[in-house]
Amino acid sequence: MNAQSLSGMLRAQELLLLSMIRALPPDTRRALGDAFAQQIAFAESEHLDAPGERDMRDAFIAHARNLLIRLETLS
């Protein structure tokens, strides 16, 4: 899977997740945003950096940050 197809798949998942998260109570959305921020920090850590998959890792982190921004606006 290349970075472009991964990006499209993540974007579709992002929209689905946001539609489901909107139905949650505000406290749950806030807790979910905090947990997601921790997951992004973990994904950005260097020990997960594989030399041949840098583009895919960067695409995932970009979409995860975008989702976190949207989650924070819902809280």
C-alpha positions in Angstrom: 0.0 0.0 0.0 1.4 3.4 -0.9 1.1 6.6 1.0 -1.6 8.0 -1.3 -3.9 5.0 -0.8 -3.2 5.0 2.9 -4.1 8.7 3.1 -7.4 8.1 1.4 -8.3 5.2 3.6 -7.4 7.2 6.8 -9.5 10.1 5.6 -12.6 7.9 5.2 -12.0 6.4 8.6 -11.6 9.9 10.0 -15.0 11.0 8.8 -16.6 7.8 10.1 -15.1 8.2 13.5 -16.1 11.8 13.8 -19.7 11.0 13.0 -19.7 8.3 15.7 -17.9 10.5 18.2 -20.5 13.4 17.8 -23.1 11.1 19.4 -21.0 10.7 22.6 -21.5 12.8 25.8 -19.0 15.8 26.1 -17.0 14.2 29.0 -16.5 11.0 26.9 -15.4 13.1 23.9 -12.9 15.0 26.0 -11.5 11.7 27.5 -11.3 10.2 24.0 -9.4 13.3 22.8 -6.9 13.0 25.6 -6.3 9.3 24.9 -5.9 10.0 21.2 -3.3 12.7 21.9 -1.3 10.1 23.9 -1.5 7.7 21.0 -0.2 10.4 18.6 2.7 11.1 20.9 3.5 7.4 20.9 3.3 7.2 17.1 5.7 10.1 16.8 8.4 8.4 19.0 11.5 7.5 17.1 11.7 3.9 18.2 8.9 3.1 15.7 10.7 4.7 12.8 11.2 2.1 10.0 13.5 3.3 7.3 11.4 2.1 4.3 8.0 3.3 5.7 8.7 6.9 6.4 6.1 8.3 4.0 3.3 6.1 5.4 4.2 6.9 8.9 4.1 10.6 8.1 0.7 10.2 6.4 -0.7 8.4 9.4 0.6 11.0 11.8 -0.8 13.9 9.7 -4.2 12.3 9.6 -4.1 11.5 13.3 -3.3 15.1 14.1 -6.1 16.3 11.9 -8.5 14.0 13.7 -7.2 15.2 17.1 -7.9 18.8 16.1 -11.5 17.9 15.1 -11.9 15.9 18.3 -10.8 18.9 20.3 -13.3 21.2 18.6 -16.1 18.7 19.5 -15.2 18.7 23.2 
